[in-house]
Amino acid sequence: MPEQIQNSVTVNPQKTRKGLNRVWHAAGYSVAGLRTGWKETAFRQETIASVVLVPAAFWLGGNWTETVLLAGTVMLVLMVELLNTAIEAAIDRIGPEWHDLSKRAKDMGSAAVLLSLLLCAATWAMALFYRLTA
C-alpha cells in the first residue's frame, strides 16, 4: 500500500532529471531566482553597488587573496540578501497574520543581512585604510 501512495504523489520533475539536463534546468531555476531577487529593492541596491565594488576589488586588492576577500564579501551580501528574501517569502506564504515565530525568523534573516553588510564594510574599510596609509 505505501508503494501505491508513493506512486500517486506528483514528483518534482527536477528530481528525475540526470546529468546535463539536470544542470541545465537547475541553472534556469537559479536565473529565475535572480530575476525574482531583482524585484526586491534591497537586492537591487546591493547589486548596483556590487557592479562598482567588484571591479574596484581588483584595483584595491594587492594580490589575488585580497581581491577575492574584497569581492567575496560583496558577493556574500548578495547571497545573504537572497536567502533573507526566501525566508520572508516562505513565511508570507504560510499566512499574513502576525506570529512570534514568523517575526523571529524574519528578524534573524534581517540580522544575517546586517552582519554580512558589516563584514563587507569592515573588510573594505581596512583594505582602504591599508592602501591609503601604506
Residue pairs with C-beta under 8 A, 6 or more apart in sequence:
14 22
14 25
14 26
14 29
17 25
33 82
34 82
36 85
37 43
37 81
37 82
37 85
38 44
38 47
40 81
40 85
42 81
42 113
43 78
43 81
43 82
43 85
46 77
46 78
46 81
47 78
49 74
50 74
50 75
50 77
50 78
53 70
53 71
53 74
53 124
54 71
54 74
54 75
56 70
57 67
57 70
57 71
57 74
58 67
58 71
60 66
60 67
60 70
60 124
60 127
60 128
60 131
61 67
61 68
61 69
61 70
61 71
61 127
62 131
66 127
69 123
70 123
70 124
70 127
73 116
73 119
73 120
73 123
73 124
74 120
76 116
76 119
76 120
77 113
77 116
77 117
77 120
79 116
80 112
80 113
80 115
80 116
81 113
81 116
83 109
83 112
84 109
84 110
84 112
84 113
87 105
87 106
87 108
87 109
88 106
88 109
91 102
91 105
91 106
94 102
